[in-house]
Amino acid sequence: MVVSVGAKLQANPAPAAMRAMSLQDCLQMALQHNLDLQIDRYNPQIARFALNAAHGPYDPSFSISGQHDHTEAGSKLLSGGFSVPGAQSDDNGGSSTLGGLTPWGMTYGLQGNTMDSYGHSAGATGGFESSAATTSFTLTQPLLKNAWIDAPRLNIRVSKNRLKYSELQLQLQIMQTANSVETAYYDLIYDRASVEVQQKAVQLAEELVAQNKKRVEVGAMAVLDLESAQAQAASTRATLIAAESTRDTQERLLKHFITDEFSKWQPIEVVPSGSLSSAPLDLNLQDSWGRGLAQRPDLLQARLDLEKVGIQLKYDRNQLFPQLDAFGTYGYNGSGREFSGALYDVQQMDRRLYAYGGRLTIPLSNMSARNAYKSDKATLQQIVLALKKLEQNIMIQIDNDVGLLRANYEQVQATRAAREYQEQALAAEQKKLENGKSTTYVVLQVQRDLTTARAQEILALDTYNKSRSQLSLDEGSILTRLGLDVEVK
């Protein structure tokens, strides 16, 4: 028993809804719905959150604590069986601190401490009670190591640098997406024009078949010539089917760039309302170089990488110095039998306390800091060379683009002239055939030549427009050229 499973293709699918779209329509849709752009738009937000988090060390902190201590000492046994009661004390203490770090490296702290003690001493018949309170303000300022840059300031500067880097990355993605949309749009125009060229080729071939049938019927032509024309017609129909398939694939590619809901766009036929321009450009290599070296996002990112290494180098150089800190404390204290008396003394601010001084810490080898600094210097030199290489590559790219664009424009002119000549040649050859002065073979050959010339002309136009887009991308001016005002944040 044989079971065959097959898929039945719909011979005449329902006609798709047509939507005419200009290049600007496609670009605006891509800016809103392109999935790559939607993904990359989160990167500056993430970088901004990282920058905000880098300011965290400057958040002041507040702490408060309380504690009760109880201490007993054993009684002492005397001669005669008498004993002296042992000592006993209770302490109630509390403290609070408000402190933090300033953006110039100084640490500060406002402290308050209280202590209330009561109990009795060994052998004493009476008890004791005393209270003390202190409030003070302390500052510590680094003078060498961590003076002009420390870890928090390093992280903030690097985070600012990376925020700019992520914004440039988004700008680069937008530019590349615009170039992809423009290229896909031009290719779709080309593919649709190719279908039209092949349709004309089929029409010419079928007209020749019809004419040859009449000639065969009246005995003015051999059957072999009719079969040659029929073979040519079949070949052009096959080429038309391939061209239609290529056009449909290109249309799906354009939809991929402009929508995040492909299922809704799948049944819609996108019809470009624009055309392939053949207008010449006013090219100036020096101006193009200037734009590329000033506007290219990848070059600006490379300069940010250089700046980042410079920030790290500054930090690591500061870590080579000894730790020298100046510090000072100023405050008031008070004491009394009761807690209220101690607080009263503090409030009167007539019992001052203060201290000041310096503290020097010298690492004996400082191997880690010294080698980190040397590594940064080598990395900086490496990135400078990489930046120079990128600048040179950009200049070569633009030089190539300008030369290619000029050549492509000349190609447009040449293929247009060739197509016009082939149209005239076909008209003349068909007239000869009607007068019996030519053959079907020659007419078929001229038809093929005309189809090839038409295809080469629209290919040259497509290539010329895409090379114009590539030049503006390599210059970093594609958004300006396309009239896209995009705010990158």
C-alpha positions as CSV (number, residue, x, y, z in Angstrom):
1,M,0.0,0.0,0.0
2,V,1.5,3.3,-1.1
3,V,0.5,6.5,0.6
4,S,1.5,9.8,-1.0
5,V,1.5,13.0,0.8
6,G,1.7,16.3,-1.1
7,A,1.1,20.0,-0.8
8,K,-1.3,21.5,-3.2
9,L,-0.2,25.0,-4.3
10,Q,-2.9,27.6,-5.0
11,A,-2.6,28.3,-8.7
12,N,-4.3,31.7,-8.5
13,P,-3.7,33.2,-5.1
14,A,-5.9,36.1,-3.9
15,P,-4.4,39.4,-5.0
16,A,-2.5,41.2,-2.2
17,A,-3.4,44.6,-1.0
18,M,-1.1,47.1,-2.5
19,R,0.5,50.0,-0.6
20,A,2.6,52.6,-2.3
21,M,5.4,53.8,-0.1
22,S,8.1,56.4,-0.5
23,L,11.6,56.0,0.8
24,Q,10.8,58.5,3.6
25,D,7.8,56.4,4.5
26,C,10.0,53.3,4.9
27,L,12.6,55.2,6.9
28,Q,10.1,56.7,9.3
29,M,8.6,53.2,9.9
30,A,12.0,51.7,10.4
31,L,12.9,54.4,13.1
32,Q,9.7,53.4,15.0
33,H,9.4,49.7,14.4
34,N,12.8,48.2,13.5
35,L,13.5,45.6,16.1
36,D,17.3,46.1,16.1
37,L,16.7,49.8,16.9
38,Q,14.2,49.0,19.6
39,I,16.8,46.7,21.2
40,D,19.7,49.1,20.9
41,R,17.6,52.0,22.3
42,Y,17.9,50.4,25.7
43,N,21.7,50.7,25.8
44,P,21.8,54.5,26.5
45,Q,19.2,54.0,29.2
46,I,21.2,51.2,30.8
47,A,24.4,53.3,30.6
48,R,22.6,56.3,32.2
49,F,21.4,54.0,35.1
50,A,25.1,52.9,35.5
51,L,26.2,56.6,35.7
52,N,23.6,57.3,38.3
53,A,24.7,54.3,40.3
54,A,28.3,55.5,40.1
55,H,27.3,58.5,42.2
56,G,26.2,56.2,45.0
57,P,29.4,56.6,47.1
58,Y,28.4,60.2,47.8
59,D,25.1,59.2,49.4
60,P,25.4,60.1,53.1
61,S,24.8,57.4,55.6
62,F,23.2,57.5,59.0
63,S,23.7,55.0,61.8
64,I,22.4,54.8,65.3
65,S,23.1,52.2,68.0
66,G,22.3,51.6,71.7
67,Q,23.8,49.2,74.2
68,H,23.5,48.1,77.8
69,D,26.4,46.5,79.7
70,H,26.2,44.8,83.1
71,T,29.3,43.8,85.0
72,E,29.6,42.1,88.4
73,A,32.8,41.3,90.5
74,G,32.8,38.6,93.1
75,S,32.5,39.3,96.8
76,K,35.7,39.1,98.9
77,L,35.8,36.8,101.9
78,L,37.6,38.3,105.0
79,S,38.9,36.6,108.2
80,G,36.4,35.9,110.8
81,G,33.8,34.8,108.2
82,F,33.0,38.2,107.1
83,S,32.7,39.1,103.4
84,V,32.8,42.4,101.5
85,P,30.1,42.8,98.8
86,G,31.4,42.7,95.2
87,A,31.3,45.5,92.7
88,Q,28.5,45.9,90.2
89,S,28.0,48.4,87.4
90,D,25.5,49.0,84.6
91,D,26.2,51.1,81.5
92,N,23.7,52.5,79.1
93,G,25.3,53.9,76.0
94,G,24.1,55.2,72.6
95,S,25.7,56.7,69.6
96,S,24.7,58.0,66.2
97,T,26.7,59.0,63.1
98,L,26.0,60.9,60.0
99,G,28.8,60.7,57.5
100,G,29.8,60.3,53.9
101,L,32.2,61.2,51.1
102,T,32.5,64.5,49.1
103,P,33.2,64.7,45.3
104,W,36.7,66.1,46.1
105,G,37.7,63.1,48.2
106,M,37.0,64.4,51.7
107,T,35.2,62.2,54.2
108,Y,33.1,63.8,56.9
109,G,31.3,62.5,60.0
110,L,29.1,64.0,62.6
111,Q,29.1,61.9,65.7
112,G,27.1,61.9,69.0
113,N,27.8,59.6,71.9
114,T,26.2,59.2,75.4
115,M,27.1,57.0,78.3
116,D,25.2,56.6,81.6
117,S,26.8,54.4,84.3
118,Y,25.5,53.4,87.7
119,G,26.3,50.7,90.3
120,H,28.4,50.3,93.4
121,S,32.0,49.5,94.1
122,A,33.3,46.6,96.1
123,G,32.9,47.1,99.8
124,A,31.0,50.4,99.4
125,T,27.7,50.8,101.1
126,G,26.5,53.4,98.7
127,G,26.2,53.4,94.9
128,F,27.5,55.7,92.1
129,E,26.0,57.2,89.0
130,S,27.7,59.3,86.3
131,S,26.8,60.4,82.7
132,A,28.9,61.7,79.8
133,A,28.0,63.0,76.4
134,T,30.0,64.0,73.4
135,T,29.2,65.6,70.0
136,S,31.9,66.2,67.4
137,F,32.5,66.7,63.7
138,T,35.4,65.0,61.9
139,L,37.0,65.8,58.5
140,T,39.6,63.8,56.6
141,Q,41.2,65.1,53.4
142,P,43.6,63.2,51.2
143,L,46.5,65.3,50.0
144,L,48.4,63.0,47.7
145,K,46.9,59.6,46.9
146,N,43.2,59.8,46.1
147,A,43.5,63.6,46.1
148,W,42.6,64.6,42.5
149,I,41.0,61.4,41.6
150,D,39.8,58.3,43.5
151,A,37.8,55.2,42.8
152,P,34.3,56.9,42.9
153,R,35.5,59.8,40.6
154,L,37.1,57.3,38.3
155,N,33.9,55.3,38.0
156,I,31.8,58.4,37.4
157,R,34.1,59.7,34.6
158,V,34.2,56.3,33.0
159,S,30.4,56.0,33.2
160,K,30.0,59.4,31.5
161,N,32.4,58.2,28.8
162,R,30.4,55.0,28.3
163,L,27.1,56.9,28.2
164,K,28.4,58.9,25.3
165,Y,29.8,55.7,23.7
166,S,26.4,54.0,23.9
167,E,24.6,57.0,22.4
168,L,27.1,56.9,19.5
169,Q,26.5,53.2,19.2
170,L,22.8,53.8,18.9
171,Q,23.4,56.6,16.3
172,L,25.6,54.2,14.3
173,Q,22.9,51.6,14.4
174,I,20.3,54.1,13.2
175,M,22.6,55.1,10.3
176,Q,23.3,51.5,9.4
177,T,19.6,50.8,9.5
178,A,18.8,53.8,7.3
179,N,21.4,52.6,4.8
180,S,19.9,49.0,4.9
181,V,16.4,50.4,4.3
182,E,17.6,52.6,1.5
183,T,19.5,49.8,-0.1
184,A,16.6,47.4,0.2
185,Y,14.2,50.0,-1.2
186,Y,16.4,50.6,-4.3
187,D,16.9,46.9,-4.8
188,L,13.1,46.4,-4.7
189,I,12.7,49.1,-7.3
190,Y,15.4,47.3,-9.4
191,D,13.7,43.9,-8.9
192,R,10.3,45.3,-9.9
193,A,11.9,46.9,-12.9
194,S,13.6,43.6,-13.8
195,V,10.2,41.9,-13.7
196,E,8.9,44.6,-16.1
197,V,11.9,44.0,-18.4
198,Q,11.3,40.3,-18.4
199,Q,7.6,40.9,-19.1
200,K,8.5,43.0,-22.1
201,A,10.9,40.2,-23.2
202,V,8.1,37.7,-22.9
203,Q,5.8,40.0,-24.9
204,L,8.3,40.5,-27.6
205,A,9.0,36.7,-27.8
206,E,5.2,35.9,-27.9
207,E,4.7,38.6,-30.6
208,L,7.4,37.0,-32.6
209,V,5.9,33.5,-32.2
210,A,2.5,34.9,-33.4
211,Q,4.1,36.5,-36.4
212,N,6.1,33.4,-37.3
213,K,2.9,31.3,-37.1
214,K,1.3,33.4,-39.7
215,R,4.4,33.2,-41.9
216,V,4.5,29.4,-41.5
217,E,0.8,29.2,-42.4
218,V,1.4,31.1,-45.7
219,G,4.5,29.2,-46.4
220,A,6.9,32.1,-46.0
221,M,8.9,30.6,-43.1
222,A,10.2,27.2,-42.2
223,V,8.7,25.4,-39.1
224,L,12.2,25.3,-37.6
225,D,12.2,29.1,-37.3
226,L,8.8,28.9,-35.5
227,E,10.1,26.4,-33.0
228,S,13.2,28.6,-32.3
229,A,10.9,31.5,-31.5
230,Q,8.7,29.2,-29.3
231,A,11.8,28.0,-27.4
232,Q,12.9,31.6,-26.8
233,A,9.4,32.5,-25.5
234,A,9.5,29.6,-23.1
235,S,13.0,30.6,-21.9
236,T,11.9,34.2,-21.3
237,R,8.8,33.0,-19.3
238,A,11.1,30.9,-17.1
239,T,13.4,34.0,-16.5
240,L,10.3,36.0,-15.7
241,I,9.3,33.5,-13.0
242,A,12.7,33.7,-11.4
243,A,12.6,37.5,-11.5
244,E,9.2,37.5,-9.8
245,S,10.6,35.2,-7.1
246,T,13.6,37.5,-6.5
247,R,11.3,40.5,-6.3
248,D,9.1,38.8,-3.7
249,T,12.2,37.9,-1.6
250,Q,13.4,41.5,-1.7
251,E,10.0,42.8,-0.7
252,R,10.1,40.5,2.4
253,L,13.6,41.9,3.2
254,L,12.3,45.5,3.1
255,K,9.4,44.5,5.4
256,H,11.9,43.0,7.8
257,F,13.6,46.4,8.2
258,I,10.4,48.5,8.6
259,T,8.1,46.5,10.8
260,D,8.0,44.5,14.1
261,E,4.8,42.7,13.1
262,F,5.6,40.9,9.9
263,S,2.4,38.8,10.0
264,K,0.3,42.0,9.4
265,W,2.5,43.1,6.5
266,Q,2.9,39.7,4.9
267,P,-0.2,39.9,2.7
268,I,0.5,43.6,1.7
269,E,2.4,44.3,-1.6
270,V,4.8,47.1,-1.1
271,V,5.0,49.3,-4.2
272,P,7.8,51.8,-4.1
273,S,6.6,55.2,-5.2
274,G,10.1,56.5,-5.7
275,S,12.5,56.0,-8.6
276,L,16.2,55.4,-9.2
277,S,17.9,58.8,-9.6
278,S,20.5,59.3,-12.2
279,A,21.4,62.9,-11.2
280,P,25.1,63.5,-10.9
281,L,26.6,64.5,-7.5
282,D,29.0,67.3,-6.8
283,L,31.8,65.3,-5.3
284,N,34.7,66.8,-3.3
285,L,37.1,64.3,-1.8
286,Q,38.5,66.8,0.8
287,D,35.0,67.8,2.0
288,S,34.1,64.1,2.3
289,W,37.2,63.4,4.3
290,G,36.4,66.3,6.6
291,R,32.8,65.0,7.2
292,G,34.0,61.4,7.8
293,L,36.7,62.4,10.3
294,A,34.3,64.7,12.2
295,Q,31.1,62.7,12.1
296,R,31.7,59.0,11.9
297,P,30.2,57.5,15.1
298,D,32.8,54.6,15.1
299,L,35.6,57.1,15.0
300,L,34.1,59.2,17.7
301,Q,33.7,55.9,19.8
302,A,37.4,55.2,19.2
303,R,38.3,58.6,20.5
304,L,36.1,57.9,23.6
305,D,38.1,54.7,24.1
306,L,41.3,56.8,24.1
307,E,39.7,59.2,26.6
308,K,38.7,56.3,28.8
309,V,42.3,55.0,28.9
310,G,43.5,58.5,29.7
311,I,41.1,58.7,32.7
312,Q,42.4,55.3,33.9
313,L,45.9,56.4,33.4
314,K,45.3,59.5,35.6
315,Y,43.9,57.4,38.3
316,D,46.7,54.9,38.3
317,R,49.3,57.6,38.3
318,N,47.7,59.1,41.4
319,Q,47.9,55.7,43.1
320,L,51.7,55.9,42.8
321,F,51.8,58.5,45.5
322,P,51.9,57.8,49.3
323,Q,48.8,58.2,51.3
324,L,48.9,61.5,53.1
325,D,45.8,62.6,54.9
326,A,45.0,65.7,57.0
327,F,42.3,65.2,59.6
328,G,40.6,67.3,62.2
329,T,37.9,66.9,64.9
330,Y,36.0,69.5,66.7
331,G,33.2,69.2,69.2
332,Y,31.9,69.5,72.7
333,N,31.5,67.2,75.7
334,G,29.7,67.2,79.0
335,S,29.4,65.1,82.2
336,G,27.3,65.0,85.3
337,R,25.8,62.7,87.8
338,E,22.7,62.3,85.7
339,F,22.2,62.1,82.0
340,S,20.4,65.4,81.7
341,G,23.4,67.2,83.3
342,A,25.8,65.8,80.7
343,L,23.5,67.0,77.9
344,Y,23.2,70.4,79.5
345,D,27.0,70.8,79.4
346,V,27.1,69.9,75.7
347,Q,24.3,72.4,75.0
348,Q,26.3,75.1,76.7
349,M,29.2,74.5,74.3
350,D,31.8,75.7,76.8
351,R,33.7,72.4,77.1
352,R,35.4,72.0,73.8
353,L,37.3,69.1,72.3
354,Y,39.4,69.2,69.2
355,A,42.2,67.3,67.5
356,Y,44.1,67.7,64.3
357,G,47.0,66.1,62.6
358,G,48.3,64.2,59.6
359,R,48.8,60.6,58.7
360,L,51.4,59.3,56.2
361,T,51.3,55.8,54.7
362,I,54.1,54.8,52.4
363,P,54.0,51.4,50.5
364,L,57.4,49.8,50.5
365,S,57.2,48.5,47.0
366,N,53.8,49.6,45.5
367,M,54.3,46.9,42.8
368,S,50.6,46.7,41.8
369,A,50.2,50.4,41.3
370,R,53.5,50.8,39.3
371,N,52.7,48.0,36.9
372,A,49.1,49.1,36.4
373,Y,50.4,52.6,35.5
374,K,52.9,51.1,33.0
375,S,50.2,48.9,31.5
376,D,48.0,51.9,31.0
377,K,50.7,53.8,29.2
378,A,51.3,50.9,26.8
379,T,47.6,50.6,26.2
380,L,47.3,54.3,25.5
381,Q,50.1,54.1,22.9
382,Q,48.3,51.1,21.3
383,I,45.0,52.9,21.1
384,V,46.6,56.0,19.6
385,L,47.9,53.8,16.8
386,A,44.6,52.0,16.4
387,L,42.9,55.4,16.2
388,K,45.4,56.5,13.5
389,K,44.7,53.3,11.6
390,L,41.0,53.8,11.8
391,E,41.3,57.4,10.5
392,Q,43.4,56.1,7.6
393,N,40.9,53.3,6.8
394,I,38.0,55.8,6.8
395,M,39.9,58.0,4.3
396,I,40.6,55.1,2.1
397,Q,36.9,54.0,2.3
398,I,35.7,57.4,1.3
399,D,38.3,57.7,-1.5
400,N,37.1,54.3,-2.8
401,D,33.4,55.4,-2.5
402,V,34.0,58.6,-4.4
403,G,35.9,56.8,-7.2
404,L,33.2,54.1,-7.4
405,L,30.4,56.6,-7.4
406,R,32.0,58.4,-10.3
407,A,32.5,55.2,-12.2
408,N,28.9,54.1,-11.5
409,Y,27.5,57.3,-12.8
410,E,29.5,56.8,-16.0
411,Q,28.1,53.3,-16.1
412,V,24.6,54.6,-16.0
413,Q,25.2,56.9,-18.9
414,A,26.8,54.1,-20.9
415,T,24.1,51.5,-20.3
416,R,21.4,54.0,-21.1
417,A,23.0,54.7,-24.5
418,A,23.4,51.0,-25.1
419,R,19.7,50.4,-24.3
420,E,18.6,53.1,-26.6
421,Y,20.8,51.7,-29.4
422,Q,19.4,48.2,-28.9
423,E,15.8,49.5,-29.1
424,Q,16.6,51.1,-32.4
425,A,18.4,48.0,-33.6
426,L,15.4,45.8,-32.7
427,A,13.0,48.1,-34.5
428,A,15.2,48.0,-37.6
429,E,15.7,44.2,-37.5
430,Q,12.0,43.6,-37.1
431,K,11.3,45.8,-40.2
432,K,13.9,43.8,-42.1
433,L,12.2,40.6,-41.1
434,E,8.9,41.9,-42.3
435,N,10.5,42.7,-45.7
436,G,12.2,39.3,-45.8
437,K,15.7,40.7,-45.4
438,S,16.4,39.2,-41.9
439,T,15.9,35.9,-40.1
440,T,14.1,34.8,-36.9
441,Y,17.5,33.9,-35.4
442,V,18.8,37.4,-35.8
443,V,15.7,39.0,-34.4
444,L,15.8,36.6,-31.4
445,Q,19.4,37.6,-30.8
446,V,18.6,41.3,-31.0
447,Q,15.7,40.8,-28.6
448,R,18.0,39.0,-26.1
449,D,20.5,41.9,-26.5
450,L,17.8,44.4,-25.8
451,T,16.6,42.6,-22.7
452,T,20.2,42.4,-21.5
453,A,20.7,46.1,-22.2
454,R,17.5,47.1,-20.3
455,A,18.6,44.9,-17.3
456,Q,22.1,46.4,-17.3
457,E,20.7,49.9,-17.3
458,I,18.4,49.4,-14.3
459,L,21.2,47.5,-12.5
460,A,23.6,50.4,-13.1
461,L,21.0,52.8,-11.7
462,D,20.5,50.6,-8.7
463,T,24.2,50.3,-8.1
464,Y,24.7,54.1,-8.5
465,N,22.0,54.9,-5.9
466,K,23.3,52.3,-3.5
467,S,26.9,53.6,-3.8
468,R,25.6,57.1,-3.1
469,S,24.0,55.8,0.1
470,Q,27.2,54.0,1.0
471,L,29.3,57.2,0.6
472,S,27.0,59.2,2.9
473,L,27.2,56.3,5.4
474,D,31.0,56.3,5.4
475,E,31.0,60.1,5.7
476,G,28.6,59.9,8.6
477,S,26.2,62.2,6.9
478,I,23.5,59.8,5.8
479,L,20.9,61.0,8.3
480,T,21.4,64.6,7.2
481,R,21.2,63.6,3.5
482,L,18.0,61.7,4.1
483,G,16.5,64.6,6.2
484,L,16.2,62.5,9.3
485,D,16.3,64.5,12.6
486,V,17.0,61.8,15.2
487,E,17.5,62.6,18.8
488,V,19.8,60.0,20.4
489,K,19.4,59.6,24.2
